[in-house]
Amino acid sequence: MLRASTLLLSALIAATACSPLSAQPLVDIDVIDRDTGEWLPEYRHRGRDWIPGSPGHRYSVRMTNTTGERVLVVLSVDGVNAISGETASAGQTGYVLGPWQSTEITGWRKSMHDVAQFYFTDLPDSYAARTGRPDNVGVIGIAVFRERVQYSPYYEPGPPIAREDERYRDQAGRAEKRSASAPAAANEAAADSAYGGRAAQSIGTGHGSREWSPVSRTDFVRASRTPAQVLQLRYDDYDNLVAMGVMPRPYRWDGRRRGQPEAFPNGFAADPPRW
C-alpha cells in the first residue's frame, strides 16, 4: 500500500494534451502570466504543446480537477518537484485536489505558509540551473494519481426488537409514572454531561520573492504505483518559438511600393516647415 503524506490546498489559496495513460484527462493545467493577467496560449508543434513566456514575468500554474473524486497531482517545473525541490519523480509528494477543484500554484513551496514565486528568467538564473540541474529547464509537467477506494467494514445488524405486548402496557405505564418523581432538570444535566457540557463537534523558472500561500496536510492512498495521467507543457521565449516554427512570424504590413505613389506613405502627419 502506497501512503503519501501530501499537501492539501487550503481555502486561502485560492486544454492540454495528456499521455495515452489517460484517454480522458483527470486534471487540466494552464499557465497564467501574473503580470498581465493573460492565460498563455498553447501551440501544438510536432506532438508537443508550447507556451510563450516573457522573461521577468511572474506566472502561476492553474490545475483543475475534472473529476468528482480526489486526485493527487505531483507538479514538476524544469524537472524539479515544486513542493520538495527534489529532482522530480512521479512517486513524490504532491497537491491533493478535491472533486472539481481548481487552484493556482504560484511558486516553489518553502514552508506550509509561503512560496518563492515562479517567474520566467534566463536559463543560467533558473532555479534548476542554479542548483546544478539544467537538463530539463523549459518544461512544466504533472503526474496525476487516483485515490484508492476505502471500503467501510460491514457489521452484522443485531436482532430485531419485539413490539411490546399490550397486556403489559398498563403495568409499564404505572411504573413509568412512579419513576418520574425525579426532577426533569436532573435528566437534562445527565444529557449535557454525556457531551462534556457542549454540543457534539462534528511554480527556466526563477526562484522569486516570497509570498503568502498557506496549505495543510492530508493523507492520500494512491490507487496504483503508476500515474493515471502524465501531462507536460514546453515553454520558451517568443523569439525562440518563432525561430523553431512553433509560432507564426508576425505579419508586418508595408504599403509602399518602389516607384509608385501611395495613399499612405507614412504613419502620421509631420509638422510643416517654418517660413
Protein Blocks (a to p, Z undefined) as FASTA:
>chain_A
ZZdddddddfklojadddfkbmbafbdcddddfknopacddddeehiacddddehiacdd
ddddfbfbdcdddddeehiafklopacdfklccddddehiacddfbdcfbfkbccddddd
dfklpmklmnopaklgoiacddddddddddddddddddddddddfklmmmmmmmmmmmmm
pcfklmmmmmmmmnnopacddddddddddddddddddddddfbfbdfbdcddddddfklm
mmnomaccdddddfbdehiacfblbfbdcddddZZ
